[in-house]
């Protein structure tokens, strides 16, 4: 008999049987189910199994925390159940049948930006490093920066901009590629579309407001402005989806013998034309309005209120999936204002929720089973991934979740009132300080301390005074 065969048989029964399973896979620590009827799963019986350390429902998936032995358990479970597992992408697709339209939209948005995050992270680090060596005047009695006294570092500064420009100015190329990849269409067409939005022959959209002369394509009966959308997010998203649906339409109606010609021609050319005549101007205006509204909120006399509310509600936004829309807003802020004040608050929320879990680690010192969930969840949150902390611990007990929200709100007020800005997004949790502009790092460090201490103390005090530790 396999090690987990008995537990696997019981789990199969408790999730509603083989007939209730649409798909199943696993990640590093969790079994991920897509259930036809999630309400049939008996959470109490599942969580009572010795090998199970917790359950939660997220993004249409019923997830069961097993721990580091999940791969072995998964093999035993699929053997007992007589079903074949699938990969995580297939599970995500199947899970969308359990999502609301808003949840589906946010899930798709997340899948578009996820492949771009590594580049955005390194781009932010490069911009931060360039700021330290090029803008921070700490030499010759505070009158010169490192690049002003060293030709080597001046060369490094100039060279690194090659990478920074490629990541941020040409971001639309990455976005249109990611959309094509996510939607299963021709990725090279997505790349070409993105290049047409940032071509060097096009005038940067931000130069228009400065009174620069606008070149144009003259078709005789109409003129189309030659405006580019460097570093723009929304125009690229809109254009990318137009290309995707045009390609799918023409692929469906084109004879196979000539589809190699018809599909690229009648999807790419109209998509580029529509992007430059309709979607580009509209998308640029939408992005401009959104970023200005957010920036006003972050810089107005009531910015403390805006920051407090955002910091307080960010964790609940993660639960709903609505937090994914902040990626586009952050990138828009970065392109228009040379940084974002929104991302530091997100990093602080990660830290605050992790600190609430840390409090539970101390409080659960005699409960080894719970600590097996809490300790990895705390580490994960401190590194910027809060879902294990939220669903595995904080929401389960309630009090830590609220304490984390309070700590996040207070830390966010300190961050925004101090004008803390990040060079880039993607680095969350404690490593988030690496994305902060050098001149703001001290104040962000203070905000981090608040995000650590406040939820930690509030959670411990609440549980010790109200005796809620055993609440589940």
Secondary structure, DSSP 8 states (H G I E B T S, - for coil): --TTHHHHHHHHHHTT-GGGEEEEEE-SSEEEEEETTGGGS-HHHHHHSTT--EEEEETTEEEEE--TTHHHHHHHHHHHHT-----HHHHHHHHGGGS-HHHHHHHHHHHHHHTTHHHHHHHHHHHHHHHHHHH---BTTTTB-HHHH-HHHHHHHHHHHHHHHHHHTTHHHHHHHHHHHHHTS-HHHHHHHHHHHH-TTSEEHHHHTTT----EEE-SS-EEE-EE-TT-SHHHHHHHHHHHHHHHHHHHHS-GGGHHHHHHHHHHHHHHHHIIIIIHHHHHHHHHHHHHHHHHHHHSTTHHHHHHHHHHHHHHHHHHTGGGHHHHHHHHHHHHHSSBSHHHHHHHHHHHHHHHHHHHHHHTTT-HHHHHHHHHHHHHHHTT--HHHIIIIIHHHSHHHHHHHHHHHHHHHHHHHTT--BS-SS--GGGGGGGB-GGGHHHHHHHHHHHHHHHHHHHHHHHHHHT-TT--
